[in-house]
């Protein structure tokens, strides 16, 4: 994804949304950005359990995958 494509992909989203980078899908040191999406994320102290919910919200996720 080019800078121009990234700026265009981010236009529909609220300026105050948090931005996260998705998990790596390759073994390379650097990955090429392929998609920008809005996703609901659940934040908890224990990554194996969502029983202790600290926060929940929609964020922007940048990903290598389409």
N, CA, C and O atoms as a MOPAC input file, in Angstrom:
PM7 MOZYME 1SCF
protein

 N      0.85200 1    -1.16900 1     0.00000 1
 C      0.00000 1     0.00000 1     0.00000 1
 C      0.89900 1     1.23400 1     0.00000 1
 O      1.87800 1     1.30000 1     0.74300 1
 N      0.56400 1     2.18300 1    -0.82000 1
 C      1.33500 1     3.42700 1    -0.87200 1
 C      0.81400 1     4.41400 1     0.17200 1
 O     -0.25200 1     4.20500 1     0.75200 1
 N      1.55400 1     5.46900 1     0.40200 1
 C      1.13600 1     6.51100 1     1.34600 1
 C     -0.19500 1     7.11800 1     0.89300 1
 O     -1.08700 1     7.35300 1     1.70900 1
 N     -0.31900 1     7.36700 1    -0.39700 1
 C     -1.54900 1     7.94200 1    -0.94800 1
 C     -2.73600 1     7.00800 1    -0.69500 1
 O     -3.81600 1     7.46600 1    -0.31900 1
 N     -2.54000 1     5.70500 1    -0.90100 1
 C     -3.59700 1     4.72400 1    -0.66000 1
 C     -3.95200 1     4.64600 1     0.82200 1
 O     -5.12300 1     4.50400 1     1.17400 1
 N     -2.94200 1     4.73900 1     1.69400 1
 C     -3.18200 1     4.69800 1     3.13700 1
 C     -4.00500 1     5.89800 1     3.58800 1
 O     -4.95700 1     5.74200 1     4.35300 1
 N     -3.65500 1     7.07200 1     3.13100 1
 C     -4.40400 1     8.28100 1     3.50800 1
 C     -5.85900 1     8.16000 1     3.05600 1
 O     -6.77400 1     8.50800 1     3.80200 1
 N     -6.07000 1     7.66800 1     1.83900 1
 C     -7.43300 1     7.49500 1     1.32400 1
 C     -8.19600 1     6.44800 1     2.14600 1
 O     -9.37800 1     6.63100 1     2.43500 1
 N     -7.52300 1     5.35500 1     2.52400 1
 C     -8.16700 1     4.28900 1     3.30300 1
 C     -8.55900 1     4.76400 1     4.70000 1
 O     -9.52600 1     4.26200 1     5.27300 1
 N     -7.81900 1     5.72800 1     5.25200 1
 C     -8.10400 1     6.22900 1     6.60100 1
 C     -9.16900 1     7.32600 1     6.63700 1
 O     -9.69900 1     7.63300 1     7.70500 1
 N     -9.48900 1     7.91900 1     5.48700 1
 C    -10.44000 1     9.03600 1     5.42700 1
 C    -11.78900 1     8.77400 1     6.09200 1
 O    -12.28900 1     9.65500 1     6.79100 1
 N    -12.40100 1     7.60000 1     5.90700 1
 C    -13.74200 1     7.40000 1     6.47400 1
 C    -13.78100 1     7.30800 1     8.00600 1
 O    -14.85400 1     7.41800 1     8.60000 1
 N    -12.64600 1     7.11200 1     8.63600 1
 C    -12.61100 1     6.87900 1    10.07300 1
 C    -12.47400 1     8.17700 1    10.86900 1
 O    -11.89100 1     9.15700 1    10.40600 1
 N    -13.03000 1     8.15000 1    12.07800 1
 C    -12.94900 1     9.27700 1    13.00600 1
 C    -11.48100 1     9.57200 1    13.32300 1
 O    -10.68800 1     8.65300 1    13.52700 1
 N    -11.12800 1    10.84600 1    13.36200 1
 C     -9.74400 1    11.26100 1    13.62900 1
 C     -9.24300 1    10.84200 1    15.00500 1
 O     -8.03200 1    10.78000 1    15.22100 1
 N    -10.14000 1    10.55500 1    15.93400 1
 C     -9.73200 1    10.21500 1    17.30000 1
 C     -9.68600 1     8.71300 1    17.57500 1
 O     -9.48700 1     8.30100 1    18.71800 1
 N     -9.86900 1     7.89000 1    16.54100 1
 C     -9.81500 1     6.43800 1    16.74000 1
 C     -8.37500 1     5.99400 1    16.97200 1
 O     -7.44400 1     6.52500 1    16.36700 1
 N     -8.20400 1     5.01200 1    17.85600 1
 C     -6.88600 1     4.42700 1    18.08100 1
 C     -6.51900 1     3.54500 1    16.89600 1
 O     -7.39000 1     2.96600 1    16.24800 1
 N     -5.21500 1     3.44600 1    16.61900 1
 C     -4.72200 1     2.63500 1    15.50500 1
 C     -3.84600 1     1.51900 1    16.05400 1
 O     -2.94100 1     1.76200 1    16.85200 1
 N     -4.12400 1     0.28700 1    15.61700 1
 C     -3.36100 1    -0.87900 1    16.04100 1
 C     -2.76200 1    -1.55900 1    14.81600 1
 O     -3.28200 1    -1.43100 1    13.70800 1
 N     -1.67700 1    -2.27300 1    15.02000 1
 C     -1.06000 1    -3.07600 1    13.97900 1
 C     -1.38000 1    -4.53300 1    14.28100 1
 O     -1.12100 1    -5.01900 1    15.38200 1
 N     -1.94300 1    -5.22300 1    13.30100 1
 C     -2.34700 1    -6.61800 1    13.44800 1
 C     -1.12700 1    -7.52300 1    13.64200 1
 O      0.00700 1    -7.10200 1    13.41600 1
 N     -1.36600 1    -8.75200 1    14.05800 1
 C     -0.28900 1    -9.73100 1    14.23400 1
 C      0.42200 1    -9.97000 1    12.91300 1
 O     -0.19000 1    -9.90900 1    11.84700 1
 N      1.72400 1   -10.24400 1    12.99000 1
 C      2.51700 1   -10.54400 1    11.79300 1
 C      2.08200 1   -11.88000 1    11.22000 1
 O      1.77600 1   -12.81700 1    11.95800 1
 N      2.05700 1   -11.95900 1     9.88600 1
 C      1.67000 1   -13.20600 1     9.23000 1
 C      2.83200 1   -13.84300 1     8.47500 1
 O      2.70300 1   -14.94600 1     7.94300 1
 N      3.97000 1   -13.14600 1     8.42900 1
 C      5.15100 1   -13.68000 1     7.74100 1
 C      6.33900 1   -13.65500 1     8.69000 1
 O      6.26800 1   -13.07800 1     9.77500 1
 N      7.42300 1   -14.28100 1     8.27500 1
 C      8.63800 1   -14.30900 1     9.08300 1
 C      9.59900 1   -13.17600 1     8.73900 1
 O     10.67200 1   -13.07900 1     9.33500 1
 N      9.23500 1   -12.32200 1     7.79300 1
 C     10.10400 1   -11.22300 1     7.39600 1
 C     10.14200 1   -10.14800 1     8.48400 1
 O      9.19800 1   -10.01400 1     9.26300 1
 N     11.22600 1    -9.39100 1     8.53200 1
 C     11.36900 1    -8.31100 1     9.50600 1
 C     10.33200 1    -7.21600 1     9.25900 1
 O      9.76100 1    -6.66900 1    10.20300 1
 N     10.09400 1    -6.90400 1     7.99700 1
 C      9.13100 1    -5.86700 1     7.62900 1
 C      8.00400 1    -6.49300 1     6.82400 1
 O      8.21500 1    -7.44900 1     6.07800 1
 N      6.81700 1    -5.94900 1     6.98200 1
 C      5.67800 1    -6.44200 1     6.22500 1
 C      5.04400 1    -5.30600 1     5.44200 1
 O      5.06300 1    -4.15700 1     5.88300 1
 N      4.48700 1    -5.61900 1     4.29200 1
 C      3.82100 1    -4.63300 1     3.45200 1
 C      2.37100 1    -4.47700 1     3.90400 1
 O      1.64300 1    -5.46300 1     4.01800 1
 N      1.96000 1    -3.25900 1     4.15600 1
 C      0.59300 1    -2.98000 1     4.56500 1
 C     -0.35100 1    -3.27400 1     3.41000 1
 O     -0.15300 1    -2.77900 1     2.30100 1
 N     -1.37700 1    -4.07700 1     3.66800 1
 C     -2.31400 1    -4.46500 1     2.61100 1
 C     -3.74800 1    -4.03500 1     2.89600 1
 O     -4.53500 1    -3.86900 1     1.96500 1
 N     -4.10500 1    -3.84800 1     4.18300 1
 C     -5.49100 1    -3.47900 1     4.46200 1
 C     -5.61100 1    -2.60000 1     5.70100 1
 O     -4.77600 1    -2.63600 1     6.60400 1
 N     -6.67400 1    -1.81600 1     5.70700 1
 C     -7.04200 1    -0.95000 1     6.82600 1
 C     -8.50400 1    -1.25400 1     7.11200 1
 O     -9.35300 1    -1.15500 1     6.22600 1
 N     -8.79700 1    -1.62700 1     8.36900 1
 C    -10.18700 1    -1.97300 1     8.68500 1
 C    -10.54600 1    -1.51700 1    10.09900 1
 O     -9.68000 1    -1.33900 1    10.95500 1
 N    -11.83500 1    -1.33700 1    10.31200 1
 C    -12.33200 1    -1.03800 1    11.65200 1
 C    -12.68600 1    -2.36600 1    12.28700 1
 O    -13.32100 1    -3.21800 1    11.66600 1
 N    -12.26700 1    -2.53400 1    13.53300 1
 C    -12.48400 1    -3.82100 1    14.20100 1
 C    -12.79400 1    -3.57800 1    15.67400 1
 O    -12.24800 1    -2.66500 1    16.29400 1
 N    -13.67200 1    -4.40400 1    16.22100 1
 C    -13.97700 1    -4.34300 1    17.64900 1
 C    -12.90300 1    -5.11400 1    18.40100 1
 O    -12.62400 1    -6.27100 1    18.08400 1
 N    -12.30200 1    -4.47500 1    19.39300 1
 C    -11.22200 1    -5.08700 1    20.16400 1
 C    -11.62600 1    -5.12700 1    21.63100 1
 O    -12.18900 1    -4.16800 1    22.15900 1
 N    -11.33200 1    -6.24600 1    22.28000 1
 C    -11.59400 1    -6.39200 1    23.70900 1
 C    -10.25100 1    -6.41000 1    24.42900 1
 O     -9.37500 1    -7.21500 1    24.11300 1
 N    -10.10500 1    -5.52900 1    25.38500 1
 C     -8.87900 1    -5.43600 1    26.15500 1
 C     -9.10500 1    -6.07200 1    27.51700 1
 O    -10.07200 1    -5.73800 1    28.20200 1
 N     -8.21700 1    -6.99100 1    27.92100 1
 C     -8.33200 1    -7.59900 1    29.24000 1
 C     -6.94600 1    -7.84000 1    29.80200 1
 O     -5.96300 1    -7.86600 1    29.06100 1
 N     -6.86600 1    -8.01500 1    31.10500 1
 C     -5.58900 1    -8.28100 1    31.77600 1
 C     -5.03300 1    -9.63500 1    31.36400 1
 O     -3.82600 1    -9.78900 1    31.18000 1
 N     -5.91100 1   -10.60700 1    31.22200 1
 C     -5.51300 1   -11.97100 1    30.90300 1
 C     -5.80400 1   -12.23000 1    29.43200 1
 O     -6.96600 1   -12.25600 1    29.02700 1
 N     -4.76200 1   -12.42100 1    28.62800 1
 C     -4.96100 1   -12.59100 1    27.18600 1
 C     -5.66800 1   -13.89400 1    26.84400 1
 O     -6.21000 1   -14.02000 1    25.74600 1
 N     -5.67900 1   -14.87500 1    27.75600 1
 C     -6.34300 1   -16.15000 1    27.49900 1
 C     -7.81600 1   -16.14300 1    27.88500 1
 O     -8.55300 1   -17.07700 1    27.56700 1
 N     -8.23500 1   -15.10000 1    28.56100 1
 C     -9.61500 1   -15.05000 1    29.04000 1
 C    -10.14400 1   -13.62800 1    28.94700 1
 O     -9.42200 1   -12.67000 1    29.22400 1
 N    -11.38000 1   -13.49700 1    28.56500 1
 C    -12.00000 1   -12.17500 1    28.52700 1
 C    -12.93500 1   -11.98700 1    29.71500 1
 O    -13.81600 1   -11.12700 1    29.69400 1
 N    -12.73700 1   -12.79300 1    30.74600 1
 C    -13.61800 1   -12.69700 1    31.90900 1
 C    -13.39200 1   -11.40000 1    32.68000 1
 O    -14.32100 1   -10.87200 1    33.29200 1
 N    -12.16800 1   -10.88600 1    32.65500 1
 C    -11.88000 1    -9.61900 1    33.32300 1
 C    -11.76400 1    -8.53600 1    32.26800 1
 O    -10.66100 1    -8.15500 1    31.87500 1
 N    -12.89900 1    -8.04600 1    31.81300 1
 C    -12.95000 1    -7.05300 1    30.76200 1
 C    -12.53800 1    -5.69100 1    31.30200 1
 O    -13.14700 1    -5.17900 1    32.24200 1
 N    -11.50900 1    -5.10800 1    30.70900 1
 C    -11.06400 1    -3.77200 1    31.10500 1
 C    -11.65600 1    -2.70100 1    30.19400 1
 O    -12.07400 1    -1.64400 1    30.66500 1
 N    -11.69200 1    -2.97000 1    28.91100 1
 C    -12.24000 1    -2.00500 1    27.96600 1
 C    -12.59600 1    -2.71600 1    26.67100 1
 O    -12.08000 1    -3.78900 1    26.36000 1
 N    -13.48100 1    -2.09300 1    25.94000 1
 C    -13.91500 1    -2.64400 1    24.66600 1
 C    -14.17400 1    -1.47300 1    23.73900 1
 O    -14.74200 1    -0.46300 1    24.15700 1
 N    -13.76700 1    -1.59500 1    22.49300 1
 C    -14.02900 1    -0.50200 1    21.58400 1
 C    -13.63400 1    -0.81100 1    20.16600 1
 O    -12.94600 1    -1.79500 1    19.89400 1
 N    -14.08000 1     0.04900 1    19.25300 1
 C    -13.72800 1    -0.10400 1    17.85700 1
 C    -12.46500 1     0.70100 1    17.57900 1
 O    -12.34400 1     1.85600 1    17.98700 1
 N    -11.53700 1     0.07400 1    16.88300 1
 C    -10.25400 1     0.69000 1    16.56800 1
 C     -9.95100 1     0.45100 1    15.09100 1
 O    -10.61900 1    -0.34500 1    14.43200 1
 N     -8.95000 1     1.13900 1    14.58500 1
 C     -8.45500 1     0.91300 1    13.23500 1
 C     -7.33700 1    -0.11100 1    13.33100 1
 O     -6.45000 1     0.01100 1    14.17600 1
 N     -7.37700 1    -1.12300 1    12.46800 1
 C     -6.35000 1    -2.15700 1    12.46300 1
 C     -5.66000 1    -2.16000 1    11.09300 1
 O     -6.31000 1    -2.27900 1    10.05400 1
 N     -4.34200 1    -2.02600 1    11.11600 1
 C     -3.53100 1    -2.09800 1     9.90200 1
 C     -3.00300 1    -3.51700 1     9.79500 1
 O     -2.52700 1    -4.07800 1    10.78200 1
 N     -3.08200 1    -4.10400 1     8.60500 1
 C     -2.73800 1    -5.51100 1     8.47700 1
 C     -1.98500 1    -5.81200 1     7.18400 1
 O     -2.11500 1    -5.10600 1     6.18400 1
 N     -1.19000 1    -6.88700 1     7.23800 1
 C     -0.51900 1    -7.40000 1     6.03800 1
 C     -1.49800 1    -8.13600 1     5.13900 1
 O     -1.29600 1    -8.20700 1     3.92700 1
 N     -2.55300 1    -8.68100 1     5.72000 1
 C     -3.52100 1    -9.48200 1     4.96900 1
 C     -4.57900 1    -8.60600 1     4.32200 1
 O     -4.91900 1    -7.54000 1     4.83400 1
 N     -5.09700 1    -9.07000 1     3.18800 1
 C     -6.17800 1    -8.34600 1     2.50500 1
 C     -7.49100 1    -8.60100 1     3.18000 1
 O     -8.51800 1    -8.07800 1     2.74900 1

